[in-house]
Amino acid sequence: MIIGHDLQNSLGIDILWSKQLLMWDGISVPMKGYTDRSDENEDKLQTMFEEIMEIEQEEELFGAAKLLDAKYKKADINADIEQMNQLSAHKKTMLKSLLCKYKELFDGTLGTWNILPVDFKLKPGSKPFHAKPMPIPLIHRDTICKEIDRLVCIGILKKDTFSKWSAPSFIVPKANGQCRLVTDF
Protein backbone atom coordinates (compact mmCIF):
# COMPACT_ATOMS: atom_id res chain seq x y z
CA MET A 1 0.00 0.00 0.00
CA ILE A 2 1.29 3.46 -0.86
CA ILE A 3 0.30 6.26 1.53
CA GLY A 4 1.16 9.87 0.71
CA HIS A 5 2.97 12.10 3.18
CA ASP A 6 -0.11 14.34 3.55
CA LEU A 7 -2.24 11.42 4.78
CA GLN A 8 0.62 10.17 6.97
CA ASN A 9 0.94 13.62 8.51
CA SER A 10 -2.81 13.97 9.14
CA LEU A 11 -2.90 10.52 10.76
CA GLY A 12 0.16 11.23 12.92
CA ILE A 13 2.34 8.56 11.30
CA ASP A 14 6.09 9.12 11.86
CA ILE A 15 8.69 7.41 9.72
CA LEU A 16 12.06 7.12 11.43
CA TRP A 17 14.39 6.26 8.56
CA SER A 18 17.48 6.23 10.75
CA LYS A 19 15.99 3.46 12.90
CA GLN A 20 13.97 1.85 10.07
CA LEU A 21 10.77 2.19 12.13
CA LEU A 22 7.21 3.28 11.46
CA MET A 23 5.65 4.95 14.53
CA TRP A 24 1.91 5.45 14.86
CA ASP A 25 -0.20 5.96 17.95
CA GLY A 26 2.52 4.63 20.28
CA ILE A 27 3.13 1.52 18.16
CA SER A 28 6.45 0.96 16.41
CA VAL A 29 6.75 -1.41 13.49
CA PRO A 30 10.04 -2.27 11.74
CA MET A 31 10.09 -1.34 8.07
CA LYS A 32 11.59 -4.17 5.99
CA GLY A 33 13.21 -7.50 6.45
CA TYR A 34 12.12 -7.95 10.05
CA THR A 35 12.04 -11.48 11.38
CA ASP A 36 10.84 -10.93 14.95
CA ARG A 37 7.21 -10.29 14.01
CA SER A 38 5.02 -10.79 16.99
CA ASP A 39 1.34 -11.57 16.60
CA GLU A 40 0.54 -8.53 18.76
CA ASN A 41 2.39 -6.16 16.42
CA GLU A 42 0.85 -7.91 13.42
CA ASP A 43 -2.66 -7.42 14.86
CA LYS A 44 -1.96 -3.76 15.65
CA LEU A 45 -0.58 -3.19 12.17
CA GLN A 46 -3.64 -4.85 10.62
CA THR A 47 -5.90 -2.58 12.71
CA MET A 48 -3.97 0.51 11.58
CA PHE A 49 -4.31 -0.43 7.93
CA GLU A 50 -8.03 -1.12 8.36
CA GLU A 51 -8.44 2.38 9.85
CA ILE A 52 -6.55 3.87 6.89
CA MET A 53 -8.82 2.02 4.47
CA GLU A 54 -11.91 3.35 6.29
CA ILE A 55 -10.57 6.91 6.04
CA GLU A 56 -9.87 6.48 2.32
CA GLN A 57 -13.38 5.12 1.76
CA GLU A 58 -14.89 8.11 3.61
CA GLU A 59 -12.79 10.50 1.51
CA GLU A 60 -14.01 8.75 -1.62
CA LEU A 61 -17.63 9.02 -0.49
CA PHE A 62 -17.55 12.58 0.81
CA GLY A 63 -14.48 14.22 -0.68
CA ALA A 64 -13.89 13.42 -4.31
CA ALA A 65 -17.01 11.38 -4.87
CA LYS A 66 -18.39 11.26 -8.39
CA LEU A 67 -20.74 14.13 -8.97
CA LEU A 68 -24.01 13.67 -10.78
CA ASP A 69 -24.67 15.49 -14.02
CA ALA A 70 -26.87 18.56 -13.61
CA LYS A 71 -30.53 17.80 -14.36
CA TYR A 72 -32.88 20.51 -15.41
CA LYS A 73 -36.51 19.48 -15.69
CA LYS A 74 -39.87 21.13 -15.46
CA ALA A 75 -41.13 21.37 -11.88
CA ASP A 76 -44.31 19.48 -11.06
CA ILE A 77 -45.90 22.23 -8.97
CA ASN A 78 -48.86 20.11 -7.82
CA ALA A 79 -46.70 17.18 -6.69
CA ASP A 80 -44.15 19.45 -4.99
CA ILE A 81 -46.83 21.30 -3.03
CA GLU A 82 -48.51 18.05 -1.97
CA GLN A 83 -45.24 16.96 -0.32
CA MET A 84 -45.17 20.08 1.86
CA ASN A 85 -46.88 18.59 4.89
CA GLN A 86 -45.85 21.50 7.09
CA LEU A 87 -48.27 23.81 5.25
CA SER A 88 -51.99 24.05 5.92
CA ALA A 89 -54.44 23.46 3.05
CA HIS A 90 -55.07 27.22 2.77
CA LYS A 91 -51.33 28.01 2.56
CA LYS A 92 -50.85 25.24 -0.03
CA THR A 93 -53.60 26.82 -2.15
CA MET A 94 -52.02 30.26 -1.83
CA LEU A 95 -48.56 28.92 -2.73
CA LYS A 96 -49.94 26.96 -5.69
CA SER A 97 -51.67 30.09 -6.97
CA LEU A 98 -48.44 32.08 -6.72
CA LEU A 99 -46.28 29.40 -8.36
CA CYS A 100 -48.79 28.84 -11.18
CA LYS A 101 -48.85 32.59 -11.84
CA TYR A 102 -45.08 32.42 -12.53
CA LYS A 103 -44.92 28.84 -13.85
CA GLU A 104 -42.61 29.84 -16.73
CA LEU A 105 -39.89 30.28 -14.09
CA PHE A 106 -40.12 26.57 -13.23
CA ASP A 107 -40.02 25.06 -16.73
CA GLY A 108 -36.46 23.72 -16.27
CA THR A 109 -34.85 26.09 -18.75
CA LEU A 110 -33.05 29.39 -18.48
CA GLY A 111 -35.04 32.44 -19.36
CA THR A 112 -33.90 35.57 -21.11
CA TRP A 113 -32.89 38.83 -19.57
CA ASN A 114 -34.12 41.51 -21.90
CA ILE A 115 -31.91 44.50 -21.25
CA LEU A 116 -29.52 46.50 -23.36
CA PRO A 117 -26.04 45.00 -23.81
CA VAL A 118 -23.60 45.79 -21.02
CA ASP A 119 -20.26 47.43 -21.75
CA PHE A 120 -17.52 47.31 -19.15
CA LYS A 121 -15.32 50.39 -18.99
CA LEU A 122 -11.78 49.41 -18.08
CA LYS A 123 -9.40 51.67 -16.21
CA PRO A 124 -6.75 53.24 -18.42
CA GLY A 125 -3.64 51.04 -18.53
CA SER A 126 -5.53 47.86 -17.58
CA LYS A 127 -3.72 44.75 -18.68
CA PRO A 128 -5.46 41.50 -19.58
CA PHE A 129 -5.49 38.88 -16.85
CA HIS A 130 -5.25 35.23 -17.80
CA ALA A 131 -5.44 32.76 -14.89
CA LYS A 132 -4.49 29.14 -15.28
CA PRO A 133 -7.35 26.66 -14.93
CA MET A 134 -8.17 25.11 -11.57
CA PRO A 135 -7.03 21.49 -11.28
CA ILE A 136 -10.00 19.17 -11.76
CA PRO A 137 -9.97 15.69 -10.22
CA LEU A 138 -10.16 13.04 -12.93
CA ILE A 139 -13.37 11.71 -11.39
CA HIS A 140 -15.07 15.11 -12.04
CA ARG A 141 -13.71 15.77 -15.54
CA ASP A 142 -16.59 14.21 -17.52
CA THR A 143 -19.19 16.01 -15.40
CA ILE A 144 -17.66 19.46 -15.83
CA CYS A 145 -17.10 18.92 -19.56
CA LYS A 146 -20.75 17.93 -20.01
CA GLU A 147 -21.92 20.99 -18.06
CA ILE A 148 -19.67 23.35 -20.04
CA ASP A 149 -20.84 21.79 -23.33
CA ARG A 150 -24.46 22.18 -22.21
CA LEU A 151 -23.92 25.86 -21.35
CA VAL A 152 -22.22 26.45 -24.73
CA CYS A 153 -25.09 24.72 -26.58
CA ILE A 154 -27.76 26.90 -24.95
CA GLY A 155 -25.75 30.08 -25.53
CA ILE A 156 -24.77 30.91 -21.94
CA LEU A 157 -21.06 30.44 -22.63
CA LYS A 158 -19.13 31.06 -25.83
CA LYS A 159 -15.97 29.18 -26.71
CA ASP A 160 -13.00 31.52 -27.14
CA THR A 161 -9.68 29.70 -27.28
CA PHE A 162 -7.53 32.79 -27.77
CA SER A 163 -8.91 35.28 -25.24
CA LYS A 164 -6.43 37.43 -23.36
CA TRP A 165 -8.82 37.48 -20.40
CA SER A 166 -9.76 34.42 -18.36
CA ALA A 167 -10.86 33.38 -14.91
CA PRO A 168 -10.70 29.84 -13.53
CA SER A 169 -13.90 27.86 -13.16
CA PHE A 170 -14.60 25.02 -10.80
CA ILE A 171 -17.54 22.88 -9.80
CA VAL A 172 -19.33 22.97 -6.48
CA PRO A 173 -21.31 19.92 -5.42
CA LYS A 174 -24.92 20.68 -4.51
CA ALA A 175 -26.67 18.91 -1.64
CA ASN A 176 -28.36 16.48 -4.06
CA GLY A 177 -25.00 15.41 -5.54
CA GLN A 178 -25.37 17.40 -8.75
CA CYS A 179 -22.84 19.99 -9.79
CA ARG A 180 -22.91 23.77 -10.18
CA LEU A 181 -20.31 25.55 -12.30
CA VAL A 182 -18.69 28.58 -10.62
CA THR A 183 -16.26 31.08 -12.13
CA ASP A 184 -13.81 32.82 -9.82
CA PHE A 185 -13.49 36.50 -10.73
C-alpha positions as CSV (number, residue, x, y, z in Angstrom):
1,M,0.0,0.0,0.0
2,I,1.3,3.5,-0.9
3,I,0.3,6.3,1.5
4,G,1.2,9.9,0.7
5,H,3.0,12.1,3.2
6,D,-0.1,14.3,3.6
7,L,-2.2,11.4,4.8
8,Q,0.6,10.2,7.0
9,N,0.9,13.6,8.5
10,S,-2.8,14.0,9.1
11,L,-2.9,10.5,10.8
12,G,0.2,11.2,12.9
13,I,2.3,8.6,11.3
14,D,6.1,9.1,11.9
15,I,8.7,7.4,9.7
16,L,12.1,7.1,11.4
17,W,14.4,6.3,8.6
18,S,17.5,6.2,10.8
19,K,16.0,3.5,12.9
20,Q,14.0,1.9,10.1
21,L,10.8,2.2,12.1
22,L,7.2,3.3,11.5
23,M,5.6,4.9,14.5
24,W,1.9,5.4,14.9
25,D,-0.2,6.0,17.9
26,G,2.5,4.6,20.3
27,I,3.1,1.5,18.2
28,S,6.4,1.0,16.4
29,V,6.7,-1.4,13.5
30,P,10.0,-2.3,11.7
31,M,10.1,-1.3,8.1
32,K,11.6,-4.2,6.0
33,G,13.2,-7.5,6.4
34,Y,12.1,-7.9,10.0
35,T,12.0,-11.5,11.4
36,D,10.8,-10.9,14.9
37,R,7.2,-10.3,14.0
38,S,5.0,-10.8,17.0
39,D,1.3,-11.6,16.6
40,E,0.5,-8.5,18.8
41,N,2.4,-6.2,16.4
42,E,0.9,-7.9,13.4
43,D,-2.7,-7.4,14.9
44,K,-2.0,-3.8,15.7
45,L,-0.6,-3.2,12.2
46,Q,-3.6,-4.8,10.6
47,T,-5.9,-2.6,12.7
48,M,-4.0,0.5,11.6
49,F,-4.3,-0.4,7.9
50,E,-8.0,-1.1,8.4
51,E,-8.4,2.4,9.8
52,I,-6.6,3.9,6.9
53,M,-8.8,2.0,4.5
54,E,-11.9,3.4,6.3
55,I,-10.6,6.9,6.0
56,E,-9.9,6.5,2.3
57,Q,-13.4,5.1,1.8
58,E,-14.9,8.1,3.6
59,E,-12.8,10.5,1.5
60,E,-14.0,8.7,-1.6
61,L,-17.6,9.0,-0.5
62,F,-17.6,12.6,0.8
63,G,-14.5,14.2,-0.7
64,A,-13.9,13.4,-4.3
65,A,-17.0,11.4,-4.9
66,K,-18.4,11.3,-8.4
67,L,-20.7,14.1,-9.0
68,L,-24.0,13.7,-10.8
69,D,-24.7,15.5,-14.0
70,A,-26.9,18.6,-13.6
71,K,-30.5,17.8,-14.4
72,Y,-32.9,20.5,-15.4
73,K,-36.5,19.5,-15.7
74,K,-39.9,21.1,-15.5
75,A,-41.1,21.4,-11.9
76,D,-44.3,19.5,-11.1
77,I,-45.9,22.2,-9.0
78,N,-48.9,20.1,-7.8
79,A,-46.7,17.2,-6.7
80,D,-44.2,19.4,-5.0
81,I,-46.8,21.3,-3.0
82,E,-48.5,18.0,-2.0
83,Q,-45.2,17.0,-0.3
84,M,-45.2,20.1,1.9
85,N,-46.9,18.6,4.9
86,Q,-45.9,21.5,7.1
87,L,-48.3,23.8,5.2
88,S,-52.0,24.1,5.9
89,A,-54.4,23.5,3.1
90,H,-55.1,27.2,2.8
91,K,-51.3,28.0,2.6
92,K,-50.9,25.2,0.0
93,T,-53.6,26.8,-2.1
94,M,-52.0,30.3,-1.8
95,L,-48.6,28.9,-2.7
96,K,-49.9,27.0,-5.7
97,S,-51.7,30.1,-7.0
98,L,-48.4,32.1,-6.7
99,L,-46.3,29.4,-8.4
100,C,-48.8,28.8,-11.2
101,K,-48.8,32.6,-11.8
102,Y,-45.1,32.4,-12.5
103,K,-44.9,28.8,-13.8
104,E,-42.6,29.8,-16.7
105,L,-39.9,30.3,-14.1
106,F,-40.1,26.6,-13.2
107,D,-40.0,25.1,-16.7
108,G,-36.5,23.7,-16.3
109,T,-34.8,26.1,-18.8
110,L,-33.1,29.4,-18.5
111,G,-35.0,32.4,-19.4
112,T,-33.9,35.6,-21.1
113,W,-32.9,38.8,-19.6
114,N,-34.1,41.5,-21.9
115,I,-31.9,44.5,-21.3
116,L,-29.5,46.5,-23.4
117,P,-26.0,45.0,-23.8
118,V,-23.6,45.8,-21.0
119,D,-20.3,47.4,-21.7
120,F,-17.5,47.3,-19.2
121,K,-15.3,50.4,-19.0
122,L,-11.8,49.4,-18.1
123,K,-9.4,51.7,-16.2
124,P,-6.7,53.2,-18.4
125,G,-3.6,51.0,-18.5
126,S,-5.5,47.9,-17.6
127,K,-3.7,44.7,-18.7
128,P,-5.5,41.5,-19.6
129,F,-5.5,38.9,-16.8
130,H,-5.2,35.2,-17.8
131,A,-5.4,32.8,-14.9
132,K,-4.5,29.1,-15.3
133,P,-7.3,26.7,-14.9
134,M,-8.2,25.1,-11.6
135,P,-7.0,21.5,-11.3
136,I,-10.0,19.2,-11.8
137,P,-10.0,15.7,-10.2
138,L,-10.2,13.0,-12.9
139,I,-13.4,11.7,-11.4
140,H,-15.1,15.1,-12.0
141,R,-13.7,15.8,-15.5
142,D,-16.6,14.2,-17.5
143,T,-19.2,16.0,-15.4
144,I,-17.7,19.5,-15.8
145,C,-17.1,18.9,-19.6
146,K,-20.8,17.9,-20.0
147,E,-21.9,21.0,-18.1
148,I,-19.7,23.3,-20.0
149,D,-20.8,21.8,-23.3
150,R,-24.5,22.2,-22.2
151,L,-23.9,25.9,-21.4
152,V,-22.2,26.5,-24.7
153,C,-25.1,24.7,-26.6
154,I,-27.8,26.9,-24.9
155,G,-25.8,30.1,-25.5
156,I,-24.8,30.9,-21.9
157,L,-21.1,30.4,-22.6
158,K,-19.1,31.1,-25.8
159,K,-16.0,29.2,-26.7
160,D,-13.0,31.5,-27.1
161,T,-9.7,29.7,-27.3
162,F,-7.5,32.8,-27.8
163,S,-8.9,35.3,-25.2
164,K,-6.4,37.4,-23.4
165,W,-8.8,37.5,-20.4
166,S,-9.8,34.4,-18.4
167,A,-10.9,33.4,-14.9
168,P,-10.7,29.8,-13.5
169,S,-13.9,27.9,-13.2
170,F,-14.6,25.0,-10.8
171,I,-17.5,22.9,-9.8
172,V,-19.3,23.0,-6.5
173,P,-21.3,19.9,-5.4
174,K,-24.9,20.7,-4.5
175,A,-26.7,18.9,-1.6
176,N,-28.4,16.5,-4.1
177,G,-25.0,15.4,-5.5
178,Q,-25.4,17.4,-8.8
179,C,-22.8,20.0,-9.8
180,R,-22.9,23.8,-10.2
181,L,-20.3,25.6,-12.3
182,V,-18.7,28.6,-10.6
183,T,-16.3,31.1,-12.1
184,D,-13.8,32.8,-9.8
185,F,-13.5,36.5,-10.7
